[in-house]
Each structure stands twice: as structure tokens, then as C-alpha cells.
């Protein structure tokens, strides 16, 4: 019995490593941005229940299609399959009661995958190591149940790695600290949609004076309703350090 459990664990580790390689292969470098021709840019973030890396309780995203002034929004709460641990409750303010009547991940995740065009560039803070992996681990479980073979490995730009490249002397690369260095301050608790919005603001700040900034990159603040949307969740102060 133990050998079977050990073999299952080894199989899971191999599968995770394969996923990590497939995801990292889609990472876009700063030098490669100008060569891209995406249909849109999606910034997204997840919140997790805490016990398992595939137990997603919230997905938040914005999509900025190229050739349009629209801002498309995706915000979903998800009923966990396990429990929400204390750290997550304190960080997000979400409780199991808040999610009791929400749809499960097998309903919400396909909706999110439809929200993202296959030709979009995906953006997020540490998404290469965390969020994309969590989605694909959830898909493995759903594929097993449904007899499908779905993966989510879009081209992506990780704002943590971008910040490390452009600001190599910084000690902290968490989202809040980076935003504050550009004068932006969060108003709300740590939540998926707020962090998705903040990640895109950070992306624009990081690339503002960079010669590698592509001409096609959408400006969130100048889009219709964009400034108002951002200022619901972030304050700007001129005296940034």
C-alpha cells in the first residue's frame, strides 16, 4: 500500500514539474515584447482557500482588447472544495459563509478560459510560479473527472520578473511595495480583482520610461472609465520614493 502511495506522489511531482516547464516556456521576455501582436492584454489574479494549490476561491481579471477602447471585467467568487484557512480569511476578509452559495470551480474556470482569447498576452504578479500553475493543477483534476485534456499555457508577462530586471537593486518585490514606490497606494483588502488591476498599473509604471515598451500596450488610465475604475481601489500620491 505504501509503495502505491509513494508511486502516486512521484507521479504527481513529475506532473507538476512537466507543468512548470510548459508554463515557463510561455514566458515573454522584455526584449520580446515588441515582436508580439496580441489581440488583447489580460491581467488576472487568484485567491486560494489555502490548503491545496488548486482550491481557487476567487478569480479577478481585466481584459484590454487592442483596437478598442473597452475594458472587459471578470470577477467571480467560488465555493471552495475544502476550507478557508485563517491566514486567507485575515488577508482577504472572505469567509466560507460568503462563498456558501457560489458556483464551484468546475463551473467558473471554463468561463474564465473563455474570457481569455488564445492570442492574448496574460499579465500578473508572480503568475508564472503561482496562478498559472494553480489553474493547471485544477484542470488536471477536472480533466480526470470529465475525460478532457485542457491546459492553460498562454503567453505571459510576470511583473515580479520584470521588476527584478528593471529595478535590480530593490529588496522587496511584492506588489504593494512596488506600487508604493511609484506613488500608488491600495485602499482595499487583498482580493483577486484589486490585485489584477494593481498588476496592470504596475506594468505600465515599470515600462513607462523603458525603450522596450511596445507601441501596442494599452493605457488603462486613458481608456473610457479606466481612471475611475483604478481610483476605486488605488490612491495616487505625488511624493513617491
VOGU-3710 file (C-alpha; in Angstrom, 3 decimals, decimal comma):
1> xxxxxxxxxx> 0,000/0,000/0,000  2,807/2,363/0,935  4,643/1,731/-2,341  1,473/2,625/-4,250  1,159/5,883/-2,311  4,807/6,647/-2,951  4,368/5,981/-6,657  1,346/8,322/-6,741  3,380/11,039/-5,050  6,245/10,558/-7,518
11> xxxxxxxxxx> 3,758/10,725/-10,396  2,286/13,949/-9,013  5,741/15,502/-8,644  6,645/14,571/-12,224  3,361/16,001/-13,495  3,936/19,234/-11,600  7,454/19,585/-12,998  6,177/18,985/-16,528  3,535/21,656/-16,000  6,086/24,118/-14,658
21> xxxxxxxxxx> 8,287/23,588/-17,723  5,331/24,042/-20,089  4,254/27,230/-18,316  7,729/28,765/-18,110  8,258/28,088/-21,816  5,485/30,637/-22,491  7,122/33,434/-20,506  7,688/36,582/-22,574  10,922/38,500/-22,072  11,209/42,263/-22,022
31> xxxxxxxxxx> 13,168/42,135/-25,264  10,458/40,065/-26,918  7,533/42,374/-26,181  7,841/44,477/-29,325  7,632/41,368/-31,515  4,248/40,333/-30,120  0,952/41,052/-31,834  -1,656/40,108/-29,222  -5,394/40,589/-29,628  -5,602/41,941/-26,110
41> xxxxxxxxxx> -3,938/42,039/-22,710  -5,438/40,252/-19,710  -4,290/40,980/-16,164  -5,575/38,455/-13,645  -5,145/37,211/-10,107  -6,439/34,353/-7,955  -7,276/33,897/-4,306  -6,858/30,437/-2,829  -8,557/28,658/0,079  -5,121/27,884/1,494
51> xxxxxxxxxx> -4,922/24,119/1,989  -4,342/22,985/-1,614  -2,785/24,849/-4,567  -5,757/24,090/-6,829  -8,537/25,164/-4,407  -9,315/28,526/-6,021  -11,927/30,718/-4,314  -11,756/33,869/-6,445  -10,733/34,904/-9,948  -10,429/38,568/-10,883
61> xxxxxxxxxx> -9,347/39,914/-14,259  -9,457/42,819/-16,652  -9,071/42,480/-20,402  -7,977/45,339/-22,643  -8,645/44,393/-26,270  -6,420/46,065/-28,852  -8,171/48,232/-31,401  -10,908/49,100/-28,921  -11,448/51,474/-26,005  -13,252/48,836/-23,925
71> xxxxxxxxxx> -12,296/47,448/-20,531  -13,711/43,962/-20,020  -14,103/42,739/-16,445  -14,215/39,243/-14,939  -14,995/38,864/-11,213  -16,117/35,572/-9,691  -16,264/34,160/-6,171  -16,053/30,370/-5,973  -17,227/27,871/-3,395  -14,148/26,061/-2,008
81> xxxxxxxxxx> -13,914/22,288/-2,059  -12,104/22,260/1,299  -11,936/25,091/3,864  -10,585/28,644/4,035  -7,664/28,850/6,421  -7,195/31,635/8,945  -4,408/33,388/7,023  -6,597/33,677/3,921  -9,586/34,854/5,977  -7,485/37,586/7,583
91> xxxxxxxxxx> -5,876/38,604/4,306  -8,992/38,715/2,123  -11,845/39,130/4,568  -13,605/36,199/2,876  -15,295/33,509/4,942  -16,867/30,186/3,999  -20,279/31,777/4,602  -19,510/34,372/1,916  -18,931/31,561/-0,586  -21,528/29,027/0,510
101> xxxxxxxxxx> -23,994/29,828/-2,305  -21,387/30,414/-5,047  -20,716/28,122/-8,007  -17,870/25,630/-7,839  -14,634/25,888/-9,785  -15,712/23,396/-12,457  -18,389/25,951/-13,455  -16,344/29,158/-13,099  -12,981/28,116/-14,551  -14,341/27,359/-18,071
111> xxxxxxxxxx> -15,956/30,816/-18,035  -12,578/32,385/-17,287  -10,846/30,370/-20,007  -13,463/31,663/-22,468  -12,810/35,224/-21,238  -9,159/34,984/-22,315  -8,571/34,953/-26,077  -5,908/32,373/-27,090  -3,956/35,217/-28,742  -3,981/37,476/-25,658
121> xxxxxxxxxx> -0,927/38,341/-23,593  -1,568/37,484/-19,947  -0,109/39,611/-17,148  0,116/39,143/-13,394  2,308/39,317/-10,314  4,167/36,008/-9,863  1,682/34,272/-12,169  4,350/32,087/-13,744  5,144/30,353/-10,462  1,743/30,522/-8,799
131> xxxxxxxxxx> -1,504/31,388/-10,584  -0,961/29,606/-13,896  0,232/26,527/-12,045  -2,830/26,561/-9,753  -5,189/26,771/-12,724  -3,472/23,887/-14,485  -3,469/21,721/-11,357  -7,209/22,358/-11,095  -7,591/21,455/-14,774  -5,804/18,140/-14,213
141> xxxxxxxxxx> -8,418/17,218/-11,622  -11,264/18,419/-13,853  -9,838/16,621/-16,885  -9,721/13,401/-14,912  -13,374/13,803/-13,943  -14,597/14,874/-17,396  -12,352/12,887/-19,723  -10,962/16,108/-21,231  -7,415/17,291/-21,894  -7,445/21,054/-21,309
151> xxxxxxxxxx> -4,402/23,124/-20,376  -3,958/26,851/-19,865  -0,493/27,910/-21,032  -0,861/31,374/-22,600  1,977/33,739/-23,362  2,501/35,716/-20,191  4,491/38,547/-18,664  5,276/38,217/-14,965  5,552/41,622/-13,260  7,770/40,195/-10,500
161> xxxxxxxxxx> 10,422/39,123/-13,001  10,000/42,344/-14,958  10,556/44,399/-11,805  13,618/42,326/-10,887  15,067/43,033/-14,311  14,285/46,764/-14,382  14,831/47,501/-10,676  17,635/45,110/-9,694  18,673/46,967/-6,516  15,323/46,696/-4,744
171> xxxxxxxxxx> 14,989/44,487/-1,663  11,224/43,906/-1,867  9,304/42,868/-4,969  5,850/42,317/-3,506  3,016/44,060/-5,308  2,175/46,612/-2,604  5,789/47,696/-2,073  6,403/48,103/-5,818  3,209/50,097/-6,328  4,051/52,396/-3,420
181> xxxxxxxxxx> 7,443/53,115/-4,956  5,554/54,616/-7,924  3,122/56,546/-5,713  0,169/54,147/-5,799  -1,415/53,005/-2,542  -4,025/50,279/-2,106  -7,371/51,185/-0,498  -8,787/47,695/-0,166  -8,031/44,283/1,290  -6,000/41,746/-0,695
191> xxxxxxxxxx> -8,502/40,470/-3,291  -8,220/38,992/-6,773  -9,783/41,773/-8,869  -7,998/44,525/-6,967  -4,651/42,772/-7,421  -5,315/42,140/-11,118  -5,976/45,861/-11,573  -2,925/46,788/-9,494  -0,696/44,416/-11,503  -1,616/46,172/-14,725
201> xxxxxxxxxx> -0,982/49,606/-13,180  2,411/48,303/-12,035  3,169/47,010/-15,536  2,536/50,446/-17,019  4,674/52,105/-14,332  7,572/49,711/-14,927  7,502/50,213/-18,693  6,766/53,947/-18,705  10,346/55,042/-19,409  11,610/51,809/-20,905
211> xxxxxxxxxx> 12,741/51,799/-24,545  11,288/48,273/-24,782  7,742/49,499/-24,102  5,712/48,304/-27,112  3,552/50,751/-29,044  0,570/48,433/-28,781  0,464/48,292/-24,961  -2,962/49,647/-23,888  -3,101/52,603/-21,486  -5,612/51,655/-18,801
221> xxxxxxxxxx> -5,964/55,148/-17,327  -6,911/56,778/-20,636  -9,499/54,171/-21,611  -13,138/55,038/-21,096  -13,865/54,544/-17,400  -10,318/53,370/-16,731  -9,207/56,137/-14,376  -12,427/55,899/-12,390  -12,033/52,127/-12,104  -8,441/52,363/-10,886
231> xxxxxxxxxx> -9,225/55,101/-8,357  -11,886/52,916/-6,748  -9,079/50,710/-5,468  -5,872/52,761/-5,567  -4,817/56,236/-4,396  -2,034/58,173/-6,073  0,348/60,450/-4,190  2,969/62,557/-5,923  5,604/62,160/-3,205  6,593/58,614/-4,189
241> x> 10,067/57,495/-3,158
//
